[in-house]
């Protein structure tokens, strides 16, 4: 369903943001067919794609393959998603290639994002782009229910203010809210609070999910 929607929704001069550490988005790309060529389509990563070398191929494969399918130009975000300190992040975002990618965040017209729960997905954990268990417990204490590109939010979709944000190389939630079409792809009981929070907060405005999750959202 997601691949069919994306195949038919891309327009000319589209700048598409994609979260590259998502099993859902990898499945999307693996299900897609090449689309008819559009004019000036650009793809940019929303979360740093550098990580554990054994897992990093996932991010580059996802972004590169998607760009090939839509005949677009890929702009990679050549940095880890999570770094050790604010100083390291500040140094990284001054790198010209990182700055070029992040400069596109304000121009994105479509974003394809997974919606994460507090517990990291196996792909994200394997990448090394995660917070420690102690840090995740701190996010739980602040009532976090989920994340988009490792930016955590509460049950109403409000961003969780934390010093952890100073260590991220990723799109900010307020930037996502300015994008015309933010397509969230997630489902299942474990992710329900995060999906509901993303909808309540207007962090996504298109949701592709399973029937049971959709019915429960409508009931609530």
C-alpha positions, 0 to 999 in steps of 0.5 A: 500500500505504501509503495503504491501511494508513493509511486503515484504521489511524487510530483515534479521538482519534489524534494523528498526527505527519507529516514534511512534507518527504518525497516518499514521504509526498506520494505517500501523501497523493496516493493516499489516499481520505477516511476515515470521520470519526473523533473528535478526530484531530489532525495535527502536523508533526514537522519545521519546515515553513518553507523556500525559499518556492518549495518551502514549498507542498510542506510545507503542501500535504502536511499540510493535504491529509492533515488534510482526508482524515482530517477532522483538525485540523492543527497546523503547525510554523512554523519552519525545520527547520534554523537557523543556530545554537543561539541561533536555535533556542532563540529559535524554540522559545519562540515560542508557536506552535512551542511548541504544536506541539512540545508535542504530540510527547510525545502522538503515537500514530502517526507517519508518517515517511520514512527518508532516506539521508545524501544529501538528497532533491531535495525536502529540498534544494530546501527549503533545510532541509539541512546543508552538504556539509562537515557531511554529511561529518562525519556520515559520519565519525561512521558515520551511515547515515540520518535521520528528520526530520533526526535522524541515526543509525548502522547499529544505529539509535543516534542520532549525537551532534553539535552539528548537533542543536542547530540542528534544529526537529524531533522527537527520535529518543527521542521517536519511540521512545515512540510506539505506531506509527511507520510508516516508508515507504522503499525501494530500494538507496540507502536500504537501510542507513538502513532497516535501521538504523531497524529495528535501533534500534527507531526504526520498528515498522512498515515499508512498502517494496518487495518486493526491500528486504523480501526483503533485510532478511529475508535479513540 
